[in-house]
Amino acid sequence: MLVKLENITYGYESEKAIEGINLEIVKGDFIGMIGPNGGGKSTLIKLIMGLIEPWTGRILYGKNELGEKINIGYLPQYHEFDHKYPISIKEVILSGLVNKSSMITRFTNKDRRRADKVLNLLGLQNIGNKSIGDLSGGQMQRAFLGRAIISNPDLLILDEPVTYVDSKFELELYELLEDVNKNTAILLVSHDLGQITSSVKTIACVNRHLHYHPTNKITDKMLTTYNCPVELITHGKVPHRVLKNH
């Protein structure tokens, strides 16, 4: 077990956003979390990351029975920054190693070698010194993904990671995530089922409540039954999955 949510309820003011949520994330997981806007996906992310406390229920963390602390990497949906800020791709990736409890961080040669490995993994090795403000949307998303994974997290959370990027990068991103998933559990949040089902292993439908499917095969009938109104592309009566070389 890495994270376990037990009967979680949370809301804003007196209105419940999510209710009775149960979910367990273990090593090797690649969970696709889908649901409509306003269904509670973002709230659930904040709870898992410990940014807010549940009204009811509890969240347990631990790599083992001793409850050893886990490391969570996060790739947010949007990145707001000054495009004129003089920082390179490599420096953005290294910033994922910044010690939040210290005002000053000195990167070691080992840290820089680790950053070089991440640059190679992401296909950015030839432009590591390029200014972040000069990047395309896909390159920028790669850089921030590198920032999220350089610390070798036990769990990587991605919130709508392909928003505002082209289809070529979208395919490349999912191929990269399959590599990352060899050593890191992944929770990928999206409103688009067809976008993720070729890569994820399981599906969690979130619309105030959570319904977990231990497979990436899901039909529109299931979505209707579980009140999870997201778009599912179909060819006749056969559910269509996004596949490589399709």
BAKE-782066 format. One record per residue (C-alpha): residue number from 1; x negated, y, z. Coordinates in pm, 1 decimal. Each point is the difference from the previous one (the first is absolute). Example, Ala and Ser with C-alpha at 12.3 -4.5 7.8 and 13.67 -1.06 7.14 Angstrom:
BEGIN
  semi      east     north        up
     1   -1230.0    -450.0     780.0
     2    -137.0     344.0     -66.0
END
This chain:
BEGIN
  semi      east     north        up
     1       0.0       0.0       0.0
     2    -112.8     354.2     -78.7
     3     320.9     192.6      68.5
     4     328.2    -120.6     142.7
     5     313.9     214.0      21.0
     6     265.5    -124.2     240.4
     7     353.4     143.3     -16.1
     8    -117.6     350.9     -89.8
     9     246.2     289.7      -8.5
    10     -91.2     362.2     -68.0
    11     173.0     313.7    -118.5
    12       4.6     377.1     -12.7
    13     201.2     196.6     254.2
    14     298.2    -230.3      60.2
    15       1.8    -166.9    -343.8
    16    -159.0    -344.1     -42.7
    17    -235.9     -27.7    -297.7
    18     -84.4    -367.4      49.2
    19     158.1    -257.4     225.9
    20     -81.3    -350.9     122.6
    21    -318.2     -31.9    -207.8
    22    -200.1    -322.0      32.2
    23    -312.6     -61.7    -208.4
    24    -330.1    -181.3      43.5
    25    -308.3      81.3    -208.3
    26    -277.4    -259.7      -1.7
    27    -339.3     -40.6    -162.8
    28      25.1     -50.9    -374.6
    29     343.2     161.6     -31.1
    30      85.0     216.9    -301.0
    31     345.0     135.1      79.3
    32     196.2     218.2    -239.1
    33     236.1     225.6     195.4
    34     286.1     133.5    -210.6
    35     309.0     204.4      69.1
    36     182.3     319.9     -93.4
    37    -114.2     350.5      88.7
    38     110.2      71.9     354.3
    39      21.9    -371.6      80.7
    40    -268.1      13.9     269.4
    41    -318.9    -109.7    -179.1
    42    -203.0     306.0     101.4
    43     125.3     -22.4     356.2
    44    -110.3    -361.9      15.6
    45    -348.2      92.9    -123.6
    46     -33.8     263.7     272.9
    47     103.8    -253.5     261.7
    48    -248.6    -262.1    -118.1
    49    -277.7     259.8      -3.4
    50      87.2     106.9     353.3
    51      86.9     356.5     -98.2
    52     339.4     -24.8     170.2
    53     138.2    -221.5     276.5
    54     313.2    -216.0     -50.2
    55     317.8      74.2     189.8
    56      44.4    -366.0      74.3
    57    -203.0    -315.9     -56.7
    58    -376.7     -34.9     -10.0
    59    -289.0     -19.9    -245.4
    60    -286.1    -240.7      67.5
    61    -344.4      18.0    -159.3
    62    -292.2    -239.2       2.7
    63    -233.4    -214.0    -207.3
    64      18.8    -279.9     253.5
    65     154.5    -109.8     329.3
    66    -222.2     247.7     184.4
    67     174.6     284.5    -179.6
    68    -318.7     130.0    -163.5
    69      65.6     342.2    -152.4
    70      71.4       3.8    -372.9
    71    -120.0     252.3    -255.6
    72     268.9     150.7    -226.3
    73     -80.1     172.4    -329.7
    74     257.9     235.1    -152.3
    75      52.2     137.9    -348.9
    76     273.4     267.1      18.1
    77     238.0      87.6    -279.1
    78    -131.7     352.0     -47.6
    79    -340.8     158.5      48.6
    80      -0.5     373.0      70.2
    81    -343.2     159.2     -15.0
    82    -182.1     300.0    -138.3
    83    -115.5     -96.2    -349.8
    84    -280.9     254.0      31.9
    85    -136.6    -162.7     314.8
    86    -357.1    -115.4     -79.4
    87      22.8    -370.6      78.3
    88     -95.6    -292.9    -221.4
    89     175.8    -332.5     -54.2
    90    -265.5    -178.0     206.8
    91      44.0     247.6     284.5
    92     377.2     -50.8      -6.6
    93     -52.1    -375.2      30.9
    94    -256.9      44.4     280.6
    95     250.6     213.3     191.0
    96     189.7    -321.9      67.5
    97    -278.8     -83.0     247.1
    98      32.9     324.1     196.6
    99      29.4     -62.9     372.4
   100     318.7     179.6     102.7
   101    -122.0      25.6     360.7
   102    -311.0     194.0    -102.8
   103     -30.8     344.6    -154.2
   104    -322.3     -94.7    -180.8
   105     -59.0    -309.2    -212.1
   106    -338.6     -91.8    -141.9
   107      17.3    -258.1    -274.8
   108    -269.1    -266.0       1.2
   109    -169.4    -160.6    -297.7
   110     217.8    -303.9      70.9
   111     309.9     220.1     -28.8
   112    -119.7     137.9    -333.1
   113     -69.6    -348.7    -133.7
   114     349.3    -100.5     104.1
   115     139.1     301.4    -187.0
   116    -196.1    -106.1    -309.1
   117     159.8    -345.5      17.4
   118     346.0     158.0      19.0
   119     -80.5     225.3    -296.7
   120     -96.5    -309.4    -200.0
   121     316.3    -183.2     102.7
   122     212.2     293.7    -113.7
   123    -189.0      54.5    -324.4
   124    -116.9     345.7     112.3
   125    -373.1     -74.7      24.5
   126     -90.2     230.6    -289.8
   127     185.9     303.5     132.5
   128     -55.9     -31.7     375.7
   129    -154.5     348.4      15.7
   130     279.9     163.2    -197.8
   131     206.2     263.3     180.2
   132     335.4    -126.4     124.4
   133     168.1     302.5    -155.7
   134    -101.2    -108.6    -350.0
   135     164.8    -342.2      12.9
   136     299.3    -138.9    -184.8
   137     293.9    -129.8     201.6
   138    -114.7    -360.3     -32.7
   139    -360.2      79.3      97.5
   140     118.4     198.1     298.3
   141     220.9    -284.2     118.7
   142    -297.4    -237.0     -32.9
   143    -211.5     233.3     211.8
   144     258.1      15.5     277.8
   145      48.3    -376.0     -19.8
   146    -375.1     -27.5      53.4
   147      33.9     223.0     305.2
   148     268.3    -234.5     135.7
   149    -197.8    -322.2     -47.2
   150    -361.6      97.2      75.7
   151      43.9     -84.5     368.4
   152     107.1    -356.3     -93.3
   153     348.0      30.8     154.2
   154     189.5    -302.6     123.2
   155     319.4     153.8    -142.4
   156      30.3     239.1    -294.6
   157     322.3     202.0     -30.0
   158      77.4     165.3    -334.4
   159     291.7     240.9     -36.3
   160     120.2      23.9    -363.4
   161    -361.7     -25.1    -128.0
   162      75.7      42.4    -371.7
   163     207.0     317.2      24.6
   164    -112.3     246.8    -267.4
   165    -258.8    -232.2    -159.1
   166       5.4    -152.2    -347.3
   167      99.6    -358.7     -80.1
   168    -360.3    -101.3     -77.6
   169    -116.1      92.5     348.0
   170     308.1    -165.6     148.5
   171    -101.2    -337.0    -144.8
   172    -363.5      51.3     103.2
   173     105.3      91.9     353.6
   174     192.7    -322.4      51.8
   175    -297.2    -198.5    -129.7
   176    -221.6     182.3     250.3
   177     244.5     -71.9     280.9
   178      -8.0    -370.6     -77.1
   179    -376.1      17.5      63.0
   180      46.4     199.9     320.4
   181     260.4    -249.7     120.8
   182    -263.7    -273.7      16.9
   183    -121.9     156.3     326.1
   184     274.7     243.4      98.1
   185     372.8     -33.5      63.0
   186     199.9     251.5    -204.8
   187     334.2     172.0      51.5
   188      98.3     176.9    -322.3
   189     299.8     233.1      14.8
   190     196.8      73.8    -316.5
   191     350.1      83.8    -115.8
   192     -57.0    -195.6    -322.5
   193      26.2    -379.2      25.0
   194    -106.7     -67.9    -358.3
   195    -317.8     197.2      63.3
   196    -136.4    -228.1     270.6
   197     133.4    -354.6     -35.2
   198    -288.1    -125.7    -214.1
   199    -251.0      66.1     279.0
   200     166.1     -25.9     340.0
   201      57.2    -332.2     173.9
   202     313.4      87.5     198.4
   203     272.3     266.2       1.8
   204     149.7     203.1     284.8
   205     320.4     190.2     -84.4
   206      49.4     302.0     225.7
   207     322.9     196.7      15.4
   208      42.1      81.8     369.4
   209     -26.4    -375.2      64.7
   210    -277.6    -224.9    -132.5
   211      46.7    -324.4    -194.3
   212    -314.3    -201.0     -63.1
   213     -48.0    -238.7    -295.0
   214    -293.8    -244.2      25.9
   215     -44.5      16.4    -379.1
   216     -36.8     265.2    -270.6
   217     289.2    -147.1    -197.5
   218     315.4     194.9      63.4
   219     328.9      48.1    -183.9
   220     245.3     284.7     -27.2
   221     249.1    -217.8     190.8
   222    -236.0      -8.6     298.4
   223     -42.8     376.6     -10.3
   224     375.4      48.9      -5.2
   225      50.8    -244.9     287.2
   226    -262.6     175.3     211.5
   227     120.6     351.0     -92.5
   228    -336.2      94.1    -147.9
   229      94.9     212.5    -303.2
   230    -316.9      13.1    -209.3
   231     -21.9     -44.6    -372.6
   232     -66.6    -351.3    -128.4
   233     -68.3     -38.4    -371.3
   234     157.9    -313.2    -145.3
   235       8.6    -178.6    -332.2
   236     347.3    -148.9     -16.6
   237      46.8    -223.7     303.9
   238    -370.9     -54.8      55.9
   239    -174.4     236.6     246.8
   240    -288.0     172.5    -172.4
   241    -335.5      18.2     172.9
   242    -286.0     224.6    -109.2
   243    -270.6    -240.0    -113.1
   244    -347.9      39.6    -145.0
   245      -7.1     -16.3    -381.8
   246     381.5       4.0      -9.3
END
